[in-house]
Amino acid sequence: MQATILNDIKAPYCPGCGHTVANKNMSKALAELGVDPLDVIVVSDIGCTGLVDPLLNCHTLHGLHGRAAVLAMGICMGLESPGKKVIALQGDGGATIGLQHLLEAARHNLNMTLVVQNNMVYGMTGGQVSGLSSTGFKNPSMPEEAVPAYDICTLAHNAGAAFSARAFIGGDSIDLWKEALDTPGFCLIEVVEMCPAYAMRKVKELHEVSDYGVEISRNDRSPNVLIREEGPSLFESYKAIEKTCEAALDTRLEVIIAGSAGEAIQSAGDLLATAAITAGLSSTKKGDYPITIGTGFSVAEVILSREDIDYTGIESPDVMIIISQDGLDKVKSRIGPHTLIIADSKLGIEDHPLLVTQNFRKIGGAKGAALAAIASYLQDNGLLPLDALLEAAGRHKHGDKMIAIIEKATGLETATASG
């Protein structure tokens, strides 16, 4: 068992930042409670609080802004081991952006602790005030000057939190931390702290500008115990992919497929992964594309392996299939000296020792170019039987069109016609 959840990595915060002290207090409280770091799950938020992840020896999940509380709720609902400690970390910005999630977590009273590290500003985006900024801190020129801050502890208490408390950095609050971390049900601890870059630099200043003081509230509620019922598995509606042929691949192959949005890049990646499973391999596929989805690049990462795949990241791809300029711009920095590039001939890629080009767009059109490139590659190297790709395409709702593209790219169309 490791003594604390904090490792020896240097904290990335500004000198004098209250996050450093708060994290140390959390670690010390867990250690005094005798909690093994591997029994701790920390969900962090966007912002300065989210910089904590690399500093922790425990399990971590990095969420979207304001969503740490609800992600922690989901973990609590899925856990079947009551000995785990689930902790969500948010700044004052994240807490107010996700205020409804915070209230729902208190109302459900699940076994978790939410730590709100309140330095009164959005420290990562320039020091804007938040919903927890006290009126004493706000500048008279601000439109929000007379608007009071949320009392996050009272809100949590009224919503049903088993324990809610406010503490100021600088005092002896370890017992408060320990109660928050050890009380069954939903617990909230708000830590009022410094931000030396945009807000208070000294503990004394925190007390001078704060509208609120130390607060402790308790509700005599038993934690919510979820009733688990066995139901149908989500996988029951999916038909298993049966092995119908044998792949020649005897190692791990990492493939990146890159093109533009709307060019069926993700579908091509799905077909390659499905073909690999059909041929007896393990396979994973991940998609990457802008939030706008319909514009810009689209990238699919596919891993094929004779062994189980425990890590789905691709550090140095073995093969890169590129069919558009959007795709090339996105992935060109990942091309290594040993990467085989299969590219559409119109891209004009030069000066790479392993380069194969063909007019894949002419063969498959914009939406079939990636599939045509995959089919051509498999025909040339024989790592997967073309029958596996054809079988995978046959399962798709546009299977007829996809099979036609594969046949055209590999010459099967001509062979079938002449036969």
Secondary structure, 3 states (H helix, E strand, C coil): CCCCCECCCCCCCCCCCHHHHHHHHHHHHHHHCCCCHHHEEEEECCCHHHHHHHHECCEEEECCCCCHHHHHHHHHHHCCCCCCEEEEEEEHHHHHHCHHHHHHHHHHCCCEEEEEEECCEECCCCCEECCCCCCCCCCCCCCCCCCCCCCHHHHHHHHCCCEEEEEECCCCCHHHHHHHHHCCCEEEEEEECCCCCCCCCCHHHHHHHCCCCCEEEECCCCCCCCCCCCCCCHHHHCCCCCCCCCCCCCCEEEEEEEEECCCCHHHHHHHHHHHHHHCCCEEEEEEECCCCCCCCEEEEEEEEECCCCCCCCCCCCCEEEECCHHHHHHHHHHCCCCCEEEEEHHHCCCCCCCEEEECHHHHHCCCCHHHHHHHHHHHHHCCCCHHHHHHHHHCCCCHHHHHHHHHHHHCHHHHHHHC
